[in-house]
Amino acid sequence: MHEHSMIRALLELVEQVRAEHQAAEATGDSVEVFQVHVEVGPLTGAEPDLLQSAFRSLTQETSMDQATLRISAVPLTASCLECGENFEIVEFRFFCPHCQGHVRVTGGDSFQLVSIDVRPSAPQSRPSKLPSSDRES
């Protein structure tokens, strides 16, 4: 179950970004994470249900126990090394549908943090979205 280790690494990154954001705030108020958004490609081998389960398990009884994990599936894409055609790989057939040539995977092989939504710990404040700066786990 590598989803558990993927989520553990993700949560370490989320905590680092949250702490950086909190330190940058002039008010010094603490912030809480309420949503983490990731993109997952099919070549990661990660199952969304198992990622959700690992997230719930690892955030239980922590400062992120109310946070949610939003998962966006990313298609598996490739580029043909022979004719240059860009396309989506279907049924894990790693050849060009145009010329049957060899391909290079261009997308769908990563587990990437997209954004972290935080809000000040005080419940009356408005939430803000932090870009992830293309950080990967």
Number of C-alpha atoms within 10 A of each C-alpha: 10 14 20 18 13 17 24 17 13 21 18 12 17 19 16 12 16 20 15 11 15 18 14 10 12 7 8 11 13 16 20 22 23 17 18 23 16 22 18 22 20 17 16 14 13 18 15 16 11 15 21 18 15 20 24 18 13 16 17 13 10 9 13 20 16 14 20 17 18 15 19 15 13 17 18 20 19 22 21 22 14 12 14 15 15 18 17 19 20 12 7 10 9 18 18 23 15 12 12 12 16 14 21 15 17 15 17 20 17 19 25 19 22 19 20 23 19 22 19 17 12 11 8 8 9 9 15 12 13 15 13 17 9 10 13 15 17
